[in-house]
Amino acid sequence: MNSIKIPVNEPLLNGNERKYLLRCFDEGYISSTGKYINKFESEFAKKVNRKYAIAVSNGTVALQLAFDSLNIQKNDEIILPSFTIISCILPIIRIGAKAILVDSDIKTWNMDVNKIEPLITKKTKAILVPHIYGLPVDMDPLIKIAKKYKLKLIEDSAEVLGLKYKNRLCGSFGDISTFSFYANKHITTGEGGMIVTNNKKIAERCFSLRNIFFNKFKRFVHHGIGWNARLTNIQASIGIAQLERLDEFVKIKRNIGDIYNRGLINNENYSKPLESTSYGKNIYWVYGVLITKFRLSVNKIVKKLRKAGIETRPFFWPLHQQPILKKLGLFKNIKLPVSEYLSKNGFYLPSGLSLNKKQQAYVIKNFNKIIS
């Protein structure tokens, strides 16, 4: 079997990353204080049209602090899709709240907004809205539901930085929004995340939560239970350099998507991701394919691609079928057919920012050969 020669993702770090990073070393501010953190937060807030931005150590922590800042309590109910990363449910479990899972839309792969309202009870306190793989959730009807029932909106925009829903940027909706800067995201700091909001009180609580509730006036006196969730000045310096190129990165991603759309053959054995909806144009965080009718299993397809040196990744495994969550006694006798179908039959092809045309042509050639 050949070793991997085309990784599923590889970031671009050929801008000002090295320049800003070396300045951090020269100035001696390499930990969680320094001018780059404040600048990164300020520039990021402007980029997504929010008043406040709080940099944290990763996207999972960003979600945890978002929940903590909204005072979600034990036994409160939170509605979220089953087809998403497990990070989305971890804060709910830690708080002792109850996750109410909704199925997904087979075309967009996002949560099915039409199925949310019947799940709302007197205990429902919030809706967690992750945008999946490159298309936005249909936000207008969801916002109406939240207003009608006075629910908090937590928007997970980890996969869609730079994407617009209609004429408004993802990450600018709801009470609070979160982002991830893991190496496979549109911009990266290696590890890292960001919380954004327009609410001053929520922002102030997030700042305290990320810094173990250090007292502004007397440092080692604490009036709350927080986390050590700080981003470093080194990471922030990389983030600034990456943020400078966000518009360029979005264009690269969409170009990768366009090349796949044109180059991959069309047949009944699989489906490609939607190029757009009436409310958003795909940003192609990843380029997913969904096997619909084929003589080979997904595992065999993936193995053939790997033998050719092409790395892939499976789709998210649904939350209601996660072994650890079953072990905890959650989601007994729950069936969400679309989520289950997506997880069993979907995977994504190499689509990182460093993917070049020669590599992509090689992926297309091999995929077409296997799928035809």
C-alpha positions in Angstrom: 0.0 0.0 0.0 1.3 3.4 -1.0 2.0 6.0 1.7 -0.2 9.1 1.7 1.0 11.6 -0.9 -2.1 13.8 -0.9 -3.3 14.6 2.6 -7.0 15.4 3.2 -5.9 18.8 4.5 -2.8 20.9 4.7 -2.9 24.6 5.7 -1.3 27.6 4.0 1.3 29.3 6.1 3.2 31.3 3.6 2.1 34.8 4.5 3.2 36.9 7.5 3.0 34.0 10.0 6.8 33.7 10.4 7.3 37.5 10.5 4.8 38.0 13.3 5.9 34.9 15.1 9.5 36.0 15.3 8.4 39.4 16.6 6.8 37.5 19.5 10.1 35.9 20.3 12.0 39.1 20.0 9.5 40.9 22.3 9.4 38.1 24.8 5.7 37.8 25.0 5.1 34.2 24.2 2.4 33.2 26.7 -1.2 34.5 27.2 -0.4 38.2 27.4 0.8 40.4 24.6 -0.4 42.8 21.9 -1.2 40.2 19.3 -4.0 38.7 21.4 -5.8 42.0 21.7 -5.2 42.8 18.0 -6.4 39.3 16.9 -9.6 39.7 18.9 -10.3 43.2 17.7 -9.6 42.3 14.0 -11.7 39.1 14.2 -14.6 40.9 15.8 -14.6 43.4 12.9 -14.3 40.6 10.3 -17.5 38.9 11.5 -19.3 42.1 12.4 -19.5 41.5 16.2 -18.8 43.9 19.0 -16.7 41.5 21.2 -14.4 38.6 20.5 -12.7 36.4 23.2 -9.8 34.2 22.0 -9.6 30.8 23.7 -7.5 27.7 23.5 -9.7 25.7 21.0 -13.1 25.5 19.5 -14.4 22.9 22.0 -13.5 25.2 24.9 -15.2 28.0 23.0 -18.5 26.0 23.1 -18.1 25.2 26.7 -17.6 28.8 27.7 -20.5 29.9 25.5 -22.8 27.5 27.5 -21.3 28.6 30.8 -21.8 32.3 29.9 -25.5 31.8 29.1 -26.1 30.2 32.5 -27.4 27.0 31.1 -28.5 24.9 34.1 -28.8 21.2 35.0 -31.9 19.6 33.4 -32.3 22.5 30.9 -33.0 21.1 27.4 -30.8 22.1 24.4 -31.8 21.3 20.9 -29.0 20.4 18.5 -28.5 18.2 15.4 -27.3 14.6 15.9 -25.1 14.9 12.8 -22.3 17.0 14.1 -18.9 16.8 15.9 -19.1 15.4 19.5 -17.7 18.7 20.8 -21.2 20.2 20.5 -22.7 17.9 23.1 -19.8 17.9 25.6 -20.8 21.2 27.4 -24.4 19.9 27.7 -23.2 16.7 29.4 -20.8 18.5 31.7 -23.5 20.9 32.9 -26.0 18.1 33.4 -28.4 19.6 30.9 -30.4 17.4 28.4 -29.6 17.2 24.7 -32.6 17.0 22.4 -31.5 15.8 19.0 -32.9 16.8 15.7 -32.4 15.0 12.3 -30.7 16.6 9.3 -31.7 17.6 5.8 -30.5 15.1 3.2 -29.6 17.8 0.7 -27.7 20.4 2.8 -26.5 18.0 5.6 -27.5 20.7 8.1 -30.0 20.4 10.9 -33.6 20.2 9.6 -35.1 23.5 10.9 -38.6 22.2 10.1 -38.3 19.5 12.7 -37.2 21.8 15.6 -40.5 23.4 16.9 -42.2 20.1 17.8 -39.2 19.3 20.1 -39.6 22.4 22.2 -40.9 22.1 25.8 -41.1 24.3 28.8 -37.6 23.1 29.7 -36.0 24.1 26.4 -33.5 26.9 26.9 -31.4 27.1 23.8 -30.8 25.9 20.3 -27.2 25.0 19.2 -26.7 25.7 15.5 -23.6 24.2 13.9 -23.2 25.0 10.2 -22.0 21.7 8.6 -19.3 21.3 6.0 -19.7 24.5 4.0 -23.4 25.5 3.7 -25.2 27.6 6.3 -28.2 26.5 8.3 -31.4 28.3 7.2 -31.3 31.0 9.9 -34.4 33.1 9.3 -37.0 30.5 10.3 -34.8 29.3 13.2 -34.5 32.9 14.5 -38.3 33.2 14.4 -38.6 30.0 16.5 -36.1 31.3 19.0 -37.8 34.6 19.4 -41.3 33.0 19.6 -40.2 30.7 22.5 -37.6 33.1 24.0 -34.7 30.7 23.4 -31.0 31.4 23.3 -29.1 30.8 20.1 -25.6 29.4 20.2 -24.1 29.4 16.7 -21.2 27.1 16.0 -19.4 28.6 13.0 -16.2 26.6 13.2 -16.5 25.4 9.6 -17.8 28.5 7.9 -15.6 31.5 8.6 -16.2 33.9 5.7 -19.5 32.3 4.6 -22.6 34.5 4.3 -26.2 33.6 5.0 -28.0 35.8 2.5 -26.1 39.1 3.1 -25.0 38.4 6.6 -21.9 36.7 7.8 -22.2 33.4 9.7 -21.1 33.9 13.2 -23.0 37.2 13.5 -26.3 35.5 14.5 -27.7 34.6 17.9 -26.7 35.4 21.4 -23.2 34.0 21.0 -21.1 32.3 18.3 -18.0 30.2 18.3 -15.2 29.4 15.9 -12.3 26.9 15.7 -8.8 27.6 14.4 -7.7 23.9 14.2 -5.3 23.2 11.4 -8.0 22.2 8.9 -10.1 25.3 9.3 -10.2 28.3 7.0 -7.7 30.1 9.2 -5.6 28.3 11.7 -3.5 29.0 14.8 -2.6 25.3 15.2 -5.1 25.0 18.0 -7.4 27.8 19.1 -10.8 29.2 19.1 -12.9 32.4 19.3 -16.1 33.4 21.0 -18.0 36.4 19.6 -21.1 38.3 20.8 -22.7 41.7 20.9 -23.7 41.4 24.5 -21.3 43.1 26.9 -22.2 41.1 30.0 -21.8 37.8 28.1 -18.4 39.0 26.8 -17.2 40.0 30.2 -18.3 36.6 31.7 -16.4 34.8 28.9 -13.3 36.9 29.6 -13.5 35.8 33.2 -14.3 32.2 32.4 -11.3 31.8 30.2 -8.9 33.1 32.8 -10.0 31.1 35.9 -11.9 34.1 37.2 -8.9 36.2 38.1 -10.0 39.3 39.9 -9.2 42.6 38.1 -8.4 44.4 41.4 -6.9 41.6 43.5 -5.3 39.0 41.3 -5.5 35.8 43.4 -9.0 36.4 44.8 -11.6 34.5 42.7 -15.4 35.0 42.7 -16.2 32.2 40.2 -15.2 28.8 38.8 -13.6 29.2 35.4 -11.2 27.5 33.1 -7.6 28.1 31.9 -8.7 28.5 28.3 -6.3 31.2 27.2 -4.8 31.6 23.7 -1.2 32.4 23.6 0.4 35.5 22.0 2.3 33.2 19.7 -0.9 31.6 18.4 -2.6 35.0 18.1 0.3 36.3 15.9 -0.2 33.4 13.5 -4.0 34.1 13.6 -3.5 37.7 12.6 -1.4 36.7 9.6 -4.0 34.1 8.6 -6.9 36.5 9.1 -5.2 38.9 6.6 -5.8 36.3 3.9 -9.3 35.1 4.8 -10.9 36.4 1.6 -8.2 34.8 -0.5 -8.6 31.5 1.4 -12.4 31.5 0.8 -11.7 32.0 -2.9 -9.3 29.1 -2.9 -11.8 26.8 -1.2 -14.5 27.7 -3.6 -12.2 27.2 -6.6 -11.3 23.7 -5.2 -15.1 23.0 -5.0 -15.7 24.2 -8.5 -12.9 22.1 -9.9 -14.3 19.0 -8.2 -17.8 19.8 -9.4 -16.6 20.0 -13.0 -14.1 17.2 -13.0 -15.9 14.5 -11.0 -18.2 12.4 -13.2 -22.0 12.4 -12.6 -23.7 9.1 -12.1 -26.3 7.5 -9.8 -23.7 5.9 -7.6 -23.0 9.0 -5.5 -24.0 12.6 -5.0 -21.9 15.8 -4.7 -22.4 18.6 -2.2 -24.9 21.3 -3.2 -23.2 24.3 -4.8 -25.7 26.7 -3.3 -29.1 27.2 -1.8 -31.5 30.2 -2.0 -29.7 31.6 1.1 -26.0 30.7 0.7 -23.2 29.7 -1.6 -21.1 26.7 -0.5 -17.8 27.6 1.0 -16.5 24.0 0.7 -14.8 23.7 4.1 -14.5 20.1 3.0 -15.6 18.5 -0.3 -17.9 15.7 0.8 -19.4 12.9 -1.3 -22.4 10.8 -0.4 -22.5 7.2 -1.8 -26.1 6.5 -2.9 -25.9 3.3 -5.0 -22.8 1.3 -5.5 -21.4 -2.2 -5.8 -18.6 -1.3 -3.4 -18.9 -0.3 0.2 -17.7 3.1 1.4 -14.9 1.4 3.2 -13.7 -0.3 0.0 -13.8 3.0 -1.9 -11.8 4.7 0.8 -9.3 1.8 0.8 -8.8 2.0 -2.9 -8.2 5.8 -2.7 -5.7 5.2 0.2 -3.9 2.6 -1.9 -3.5 5.3 -4.5 -2.0 7.6 -1.9 -5.2 9.7 -1.4 -6.3 10.4 2.2 -10.0 10.8 3.0 -12.1 11.4 6.2 -15.4 9.9 7.1 -18.5 12.0 7.8 -19.4 12.7 11.4 -20.8 9.8 13.4 -24.2 10.8 14.8 -24.4 11.7 18.4 -27.2 9.2 19.2 -25.0 6.4 18.0 -21.8 7.4 19.8 -20.6 4.5 22.0 -19.6 6.7 24.9 -23.0 8.4 24.9 -24.8 5.1 24.8 -22.7 3.9 27.7 -23.9 7.0 29.6 -27.4 5.8 29.0 -28.4 8.6 26.6 -30.6 8.4 23.5 -32.2 5.0 23.9 -34.4 3.9 21.1 -33.8 7.0 19.0 -33.8 6.7 15.3 -32.7 9.6 13.1 -32.6 8.1 9.6 -31.0 11.0 7.7 -28.2 11.4 10.3 -27.6 7.7 10.2 -27.5 7.6 6.4 -25.1 10.5 6.1 -22.7 9.0 8.6 -22.6 5.6 7.0 -22.3 6.7 3.4 -20.4 10.0 3.4 -16.7 10.9 3.3 -14.7 13.8 2.0 -11.9 14.2 -0.4 -8.6 16.2 -0.1 -9.7 19.9 0.0 -7.1 21.7 2.1 -5.8 25.1 1.1 -2.5 23.7 0.0 -4.0 21.3 -2.5 -2.6 22.1 -6.0 -4.2 21.5 -9.4 -2.0 18.6 -10.2 -2.9 16.9 -6.9 -6.6 17.6 -7.4 -6.5 16.2 -11.0 -4.9 13.0 -9.6 -7.7 12.7 -7.0 -10.4 13.3 -9.6 -8.9 10.7 -12.0 -8.7 8.0 -9.3 -12.2 8.7 -7.9 -13.8 8.7 -11.3 -12.1 5.3 -12.0 -13.4 3.8 -8.8 -16.9 5.2 -8.9 -17.7 4.6 -12.6 
